[in-house]
Amino acid sequence: MTRAAEDNNTDNSIVIGHKHTLYSEILGENRPYWVHLPYSYNDPPYARQHYPVVYLLDGDVNFHSFTGVTIFMGRGINYNFQIPEFIVVAIPHADRVRDLTPSHTMVGFNGKDAPFLESSGGGDTFLRFIEEELFPEITSTYPVQDYRVLVGHSFGGLLTLHALLTKPDMFHAHLAIDPSCWWDNEMLKRQAQQLLTAKTTLKSNVYISLAYSFYEGVDDPELNTTTMRAFVDVLTSFESPEFQLKFQYFDDEDHVSVPLLSWYYGFLHLFQGYKIDTDISKGSTYLKEHFDHWSKKLGIPRKPLEWHVNEAGLYFLHTAQDIDKALEFLTMNVANNPHSYNAHHRLAEAYEANGDTELAIAHYRKAMSLNPDLQDVHDQLYQLQKSLPGDTKKG
């Protein structure tokens, strides 16, 4: 089976996100941010879920391609469930040198003074903006879960790793793509060494990628490779059950081409083992155990997508004609989504097919209470109640 995409926009447009603006007291300026909501967020028949959040640096540059990766891996296209669905918050930068560098220096990649670095050093202030102003804005606006991922490339990767080392509780996972580990005489390595000496415990899931080539036409083209490997060597000393690290080298990608593959393989690392076996003959027990495991691992409640369980139940109800399996899936769906009119509606149909009239009526009524505009449910309920004797027709 494949699930066709449905466009819920009345003007026939395909919308992957919306632009917003937040005035920042910390930065003293208006800050734009772009939001991509998962497909299931506006899936009409199903109850709205709560989602983890990815914060994407250089958001204007990466928004379209990055959200495409999260959609492909998380939405269940052709039943491909590799990662959870995410809300993506992409942050553009009018001055990325200022926002994404954790210290001020005028020394560029080639070891010479670079005038464009004049505004460098605003990274900590920018992280304050994200934590103290943007986090509350997103939390108060969208149904989010307490699981956050920071993703950054180049200078964005530099700030991502700086956040890991200086604000370890701010994000639960970090994807740093070809980060500028050469910055300010290997500042990141020095920070990591200090934490290691202090026996500081890091708790995060971290993915770092490295391209074969950083920039051409510089005195030492291998500088970022050398400094990054040195930093990773220090970081590996922190590995523990609470701190997981994967370092991946792409020998066929350069600095500007490496993000796409890094997002994909980075998410595969962060959610290794998350991919769902869609063999529904395993029953609902497999799905329950799978998501119970991931709820514990991520520290947030995770449950099967409502539409996936719904389709499994309807397959057994109408195609395989296995009423026991149908009830197994559809009952689980109601348990997981008690406020979904669709879940109650489909379970009522299964009970009706099984001859459990009273249970069917109870769930048809519940579906109607959650959505009074369901004419088909109203008709089904009316016909079923007509078949009952005496006072059992009331209600």
C-alpha positions as CSV (number, residue, x, y, z in Angstrom):
1,M,0.0,0.0,0.0
2,T,1.1,3.6,-0.6
3,R,-0.4,6.7,0.9
4,A,-1.2,9.5,-1.5
5,A,-0.3,13.0,-0.4
6,E,-3.3,15.3,0.2
7,D,-3.2,19.0,-0.4
8,N,-5.3,20.7,2.3
9,N,-5.1,24.2,0.9
10,T,-8.2,25.6,-0.8
11,D,-6.1,27.7,-3.2
12,N,-4.3,24.6,-4.5
13,S,-0.9,26.0,-3.4
14,I,1.7,23.7,-1.9
15,V,3.0,25.3,1.3
16,I,6.0,24.0,3.1
17,G,6.3,26.8,5.8
18,H,5.5,30.3,6.9
19,K,7.6,33.3,7.8
20,H,7.3,35.0,11.1
21,T,9.1,37.9,12.9
22,L,9.9,38.2,16.6
23,Y,11.3,41.4,18.2
24,S,14.3,40.5,20.3
25,E,15.0,42.6,23.4
26,I,18.3,40.7,23.8
27,L,19.5,41.5,20.2
28,G,17.7,44.8,19.9
29,E,16.2,44.0,16.5
30,N,13.4,42.2,14.7
31,R,14.4,38.6,14.1
32,P,12.7,36.6,11.3
33,Y,12.2,32.8,11.7
34,W,10.5,30.3,9.4
35,V,8.4,27.4,10.5
36,H,7.7,24.1,8.8
37,L,4.9,22.0,10.3
38,P,4.7,18.3,9.8
39,Y,2.2,16.9,7.4
40,S,0.2,15.3,10.2
41,Y,-0.2,18.7,11.9
42,N,-3.1,19.6,9.5
43,D,-4.2,16.1,8.5
44,P,-8.0,16.6,8.8
45,P,-9.3,13.3,10.1
46,Y,-6.7,12.9,12.8
47,A,-6.0,14.3,16.2
48,R,-3.2,16.9,16.4
49,Q,0.0,15.5,18.0
50,H,2.9,17.1,19.8
51,Y,6.3,17.2,18.1
52,P,10.0,17.6,18.8
53,V,11.6,20.7,17.3
54,V,14.7,21.1,15.1
55,Y,16.3,24.6,15.1
56,L,18.1,25.1,11.8
57,L,20.8,27.8,11.5
58,D,21.3,29.5,8.1
59,G,17.6,28.8,7.8
60,D,16.8,30.9,4.7
61,V,19.5,29.1,2.7
62,N,18.7,25.6,3.9
63,F,14.9,25.7,4.5
64,H,13.6,24.1,1.3
65,S,16.1,21.2,1.1
66,F,16.3,20.5,4.8
67,T,12.5,20.3,5.2
68,G,12.5,18.0,2.2
69,V,14.8,15.6,4.1
70,T,12.7,15.6,7.2
71,I,9.5,15.0,5.2
72,F,11.0,12.1,3.3
73,M,12.4,10.5,6.4
74,G,9.6,11.2,8.9
75,R,6.3,11.5,7.1
76,G,5.8,7.9,6.1
77,I,6.0,8.4,2.4
78,N,5.6,4.9,0.9
79,Y,5.6,3.8,4.6
80,N,9.2,5.1,5.2
81,F,9.4,5.9,8.9
82,Q,13.1,6.5,9.7
83,I,12.8,9.4,12.1
84,P,10.0,11.1,14.1
85,E,8.1,14.0,12.5
86,F,9.6,17.4,13.5
87,I,8.6,21.0,13.6
88,V,11.4,22.8,11.9
89,V,12.3,26.3,13.0
90,A,14.7,27.9,10.5
91,I,16.6,31.0,11.5
92,P,17.9,33.4,8.8
93,H,20.9,35.6,9.6
94,A,21.3,39.2,8.3
95,D,24.8,39.1,9.9
96,R,25.8,35.4,10.2
97,V,29.4,36.3,11.2
98,R,28.1,38.1,14.2
99,D,25.4,35.5,15.1
100,L,27.4,32.3,14.5
101,T,30.8,33.0,15.9
102,P,31.4,32.5,19.7
103,S,34.4,34.9,20.0
104,H,35.8,38.0,18.3
105,T,38.8,37.6,16.1
106,M,39.9,39.2,12.8
107,V,42.0,36.2,11.8
108,G,40.4,34.3,9.0
109,F,40.8,30.7,7.6
110,N,44.0,31.5,5.8
111,G,45.6,32.9,9.0
112,K,45.4,36.5,7.8
113,D,43.3,39.4,8.9
114,A,39.9,39.4,7.3
115,P,37.8,42.7,7.4
116,F,34.5,40.7,7.1
117,L,35.1,39.3,10.6
118,E,34.7,42.8,12.2
119,S,31.3,41.9,13.7
120,S,32.4,38.4,15.0
121,G,31.8,37.3,18.5
122,G,28.0,37.5,19.0
123,G,27.4,33.8,19.3
124,D,26.6,33.7,23.0
125,T,24.2,36.6,22.7
126,F,22.5,34.9,19.8
127,L,22.2,31.6,21.8
128,R,20.5,33.7,24.6
129,F,18.0,35.0,22.0
130,I,17.2,31.4,21.0
131,E,16.9,30.1,24.6
132,E,15.2,33.0,26.3
133,E,13.0,34.4,23.5
134,L,12.6,32.0,20.6
135,F,12.0,28.9,22.7
136,P,9.1,30.4,24.6
137,E,7.7,31.8,21.4
138,I,7.6,28.4,19.7
139,T,6.4,26.6,22.9
140,S,3.5,29.0,23.3
141,T,2.5,28.8,19.7
142,Y,2.9,25.2,18.7
143,P,2.3,21.7,20.2
144,V,5.9,20.9,21.0
145,Q,7.6,18.2,23.0
146,D,10.7,18.8,25.1
147,Y,13.2,17.5,22.6
148,R,15.3,19.9,20.6
149,V,17.9,19.4,18.0
150,L,20.3,22.1,16.8
151,V,21.6,21.9,13.2
152,G,24.4,24.1,11.7
153,H,26.8,24.1,8.8
154,S,30.2,25.8,8.6
155,F,30.0,28.8,11.1
156,G,26.6,27.3,12.0
157,G,28.4,24.0,12.9
158,L,30.9,26.0,14.9
159,L,28.1,27.6,17.0
160,T,26.3,24.2,17.3
161,L,29.4,22.6,18.9
162,H,30.0,25.7,21.0
163,A,26.4,25.3,22.3
164,L,27.1,21.7,23.1
165,L,30.2,22.6,25.2
166,T,28.9,25.7,26.9
167,K,25.1,25.1,27.2
168,P,24.8,21.3,27.2
169,D,21.2,21.3,28.5
170,M,19.9,23.6,25.8
171,F,19.6,21.0,23.1
172,H,19.2,17.2,23.3
173,A,21.0,16.5,20.0
174,H,23.5,18.4,17.8
175,L,24.3,18.1,14.1
176,A,27.4,20.0,13.1
177,I,28.2,19.9,9.4
178,D,31.7,20.6,8.3
179,P,32.1,23.0,11.2
180,S,34.8,25.7,11.4
181,C,36.9,24.0,14.0
182,W,39.9,26.2,12.9
183,W,38.1,29.2,14.4
184,D,40.1,31.4,16.8
185,N,43.1,29.2,17.2
186,E,41.0,26.0,17.7
187,M,38.8,27.5,20.3
188,L,36.5,24.5,20.4
189,K,39.3,22.1,21.1
190,R,40.5,24.2,24.0
191,Q,37.0,24.4,25.4
192,A,36.6,20.6,25.2
193,Q,40.0,20.0,26.8
194,Q,39.0,22.3,29.7
195,L,35.7,20.4,30.2
196,L,37.6,17.1,30.1
197,T,40.1,18.2,32.7
198,A,37.2,19.3,34.9
199,K,35.6,15.9,34.4
200,T,32.5,17.5,33.1
201,T,29.8,15.1,31.9
202,L,28.2,15.8,28.5
203,K,24.7,14.5,27.7
204,S,23.8,14.7,24.0
205,N,23.7,12.8,20.8
206,V,26.1,14.4,18.4
207,Y,26.8,14.0,14.7
208,I,29.8,15.7,13.0
209,S,30.5,15.6,9.3
210,L,33.7,16.5,7.4
211,A,34.0,17.2,3.7
212,Y,37.2,16.4,1.8
213,S,37.7,20.1,0.9
214,F,36.9,23.2,2.8
215,Y,38.0,26.2,0.7
216,E,40.3,26.4,-2.3
217,G,42.9,29.0,-2.8
218,V,44.2,29.2,0.8
219,D,47.6,28.6,2.3
220,D,46.6,25.5,4.1
221,P,43.6,23.8,2.5
222,E,43.8,20.9,5.0
223,L,43.6,23.2,8.1
224,N,39.9,22.5,8.8
225,T,40.5,18.8,8.3
226,T,43.4,18.8,10.8
227,T,41.7,20.9,13.4
228,M,38.4,19.1,13.2
229,R,40.0,15.7,13.6
230,A,42.0,17.0,16.6
231,F,38.7,18.3,18.1
232,V,36.9,15.0,17.5
233,D,39.8,13.2,19.2
234,V,39.2,15.2,22.4
235,L,35.4,14.8,22.1
236,T,35.6,11.0,21.9
237,S,36.9,11.0,25.5
238,F,33.5,12.1,26.7
239,E,31.7,9.1,25.2
240,S,29.3,7.4,27.7
241,P,25.8,6.0,27.6
242,E,24.6,9.6,28.0
243,F,26.9,11.0,25.3
244,Q,26.9,9.5,21.8
245,L,29.1,10.7,19.0
246,K,29.4,9.9,15.3
247,F,32.0,11.4,13.1
248,Q,31.7,10.9,9.3
249,Y,34.0,11.8,6.5
250,F,32.7,12.4,3.0
251,D,35.6,12.0,0.6
252,D,33.5,12.9,-2.5
253,E,31.8,16.1,-1.1
254,D,33.1,19.6,-0.6
255,H,32.2,22.2,1.9
256,V,29.1,23.4,0.0
257,S,27.8,20.1,-1.1
258,V,28.1,18.1,2.1
259,P,25.0,19.4,4.0
260,L,22.4,17.3,2.2
261,L,24.0,14.0,2.9
262,S,25.0,15.1,6.4
263,W,21.4,15.8,7.3
264,Y,20.3,12.4,6.1
265,Y,23.1,10.4,7.7
266,G,23.0,12.7,10.8
267,F,19.4,11.9,11.4
268,L,20.0,8.2,10.8
269,H,22.6,8.4,13.6
270,L,20.4,10.3,16.0
271,F,17.6,7.8,15.5
272,Q,19.5,4.6,14.8
273,G,17.0,1.8,15.2
274,Y,13.9,4.1,15.0
275,K,12.9,2.8,11.5
276,I,9.5,1.1,11.8
277,D,8.9,-2.4,10.4
278,T,5.7,-1.8,8.5
279,D,4.8,-5.5,8.4
280,I,1.4,-5.2,10.1
281,S,1.1,-8.9,10.5
282,K,3.3,-8.5,13.6
283,G,0.3,-6.9,15.2
284,S,-0.1,-3.9,17.5
285,T,2.2,-5.4,20.2
286,Y,5.3,-4.7,18.0
287,L,4.3,-1.1,17.5
288,K,3.6,-0.6,21.2
289,E,7.0,-2.1,22.3
290,H,8.8,-0.1,19.6
291,F,7.4,3.2,20.7
292,D,7.7,2.5,24.4
293,H,11.4,1.9,23.8
294,W,11.8,5.2,22.0
295,S,9.8,7.1,24.5
296,K,12.2,6.0,27.2
297,K,15.3,6.6,25.0
298,L,14.2,10.2,24.0
299,G,12.6,11.1,27.3
300,I,9.4,12.2,25.5
301,P,6.2,10.2,24.8
302,R,6.2,8.6,21.4
303,K,3.4,6.7,19.8
304,P,2.6,5.3,16.4
305,L,1.2,7.7,13.9
306,E,-2.6,7.6,14.1
307,W,-3.1,7.4,10.3
308,H,-0.7,4.4,10.1
309,V,-2.5,2.4,12.8
310,N,-5.9,3.5,11.3
311,E,-4.9,2.1,7.9
312,A,-3.7,-1.1,9.4
313,G,-7.0,-1.6,11.2
314,L,-9.1,-0.8,8.2
315,Y,-7.0,-3.2,6.1
316,F,-7.8,-6.0,8.4
317,L,-11.5,-4.9,8.7
318,H,-12.3,-4.5,5.0
319,T,-9.6,-6.3,3.0
320,A,-8.3,-9.2,5.1
321,Q,-11.6,-9.5,7.0
322,D,-9.8,-10.4,10.2
323,I,-12.0,-8.7,12.8
324,D,-9.8,-9.6,15.7
325,K,-6.7,-7.9,14.1
326,A,-8.9,-5.0,13.1
327,L,-10.1,-4.5,16.7
328,E,-6.6,-4.9,18.0
329,F,-5.2,-2.0,15.9
330,L,-8.3,0.3,16.2
331,T,-8.6,-0.2,19.9
332,M,-4.9,0.8,20.3
333,N,-5.6,3.9,18.2
334,V,-8.4,5.0,20.5
335,A,-6.2,4.4,23.5
336,N,-3.4,6.5,22.0
337,N,-5.7,9.2,20.6
338,P,-8.7,9.5,22.9
339,H,-9.7,12.9,21.4
340,S,-9.7,11.8,17.8
341,Y,-13.2,11.5,16.3
342,N,-11.8,9.4,13.5
343,A,-10.3,6.8,15.9
344,H,-13.7,6.4,17.6
345,H,-15.5,6.3,14.3
346,R,-13.4,3.5,12.9
347,L,-13.5,1.5,16.1
348,A,-17.3,1.8,16.1
349,E,-17.4,0.4,12.6
350,A,-15.3,-2.6,13.7
351,Y,-17.5,-3.2,16.7
352,E,-20.6,-2.9,14.4
353,A,-19.1,-5.5,12.0
354,N,-18.4,-7.8,14.9
355,G,-22.0,-7.5,16.2
356,D,-21.0,-5.5,19.3
357,T,-23.9,-3.1,18.9
358,E,-23.7,-1.3,22.3
359,L,-19.9,-0.7,22.0
360,A,-20.4,0.5,18.4
361,I,-23.1,3.0,19.5
362,A,-20.9,4.2,22.4
363,H,-18.0,5.0,20.0
364,Y,-20.2,6.5,17.3
365,R,-21.6,8.8,20.0
366,K,-18.1,9.7,21.2
367,A,-17.1,10.5,17.6
368,M,-20.2,12.8,17.3
369,S,-19.4,14.5,20.6
370,L,-15.9,15.3,19.2
371,N,-17.2,16.4,15.8
372,P,-20.9,17.1,15.6
373,D,-20.7,17.7,11.8
374,L,-20.1,14.1,10.9
375,Q,-23.2,13.4,8.8
376,D,-22.1,9.9,7.9
377,V,-21.5,9.0,11.5
378,H,-24.9,10.5,12.4
379,D,-26.5,8.3,9.8
380,Q,-24.7,5.2,10.9
381,L,-25.6,5.9,14.5
382,Y,-29.3,6.5,13.6
383,Q,-29.6,3.3,11.7
384,L,-27.9,1.3,14.5
385,Q,-30.1,2.8,17.2
386,K,-33.2,2.0,15.2
387,S,-32.3,-1.7,15.5
388,L,-32.3,-1.6,19.3
389,P,-35.3,-2.6,21.4
390,G,-37.0,-0.3,23.9
391,D,-35.2,2.4,25.9
392,T,-31.8,1.4,24.6
393,K,-32.5,3.6,21.6
394,K,-32.2,6.7,23.7
395,G,-29.1,8.8,24.3
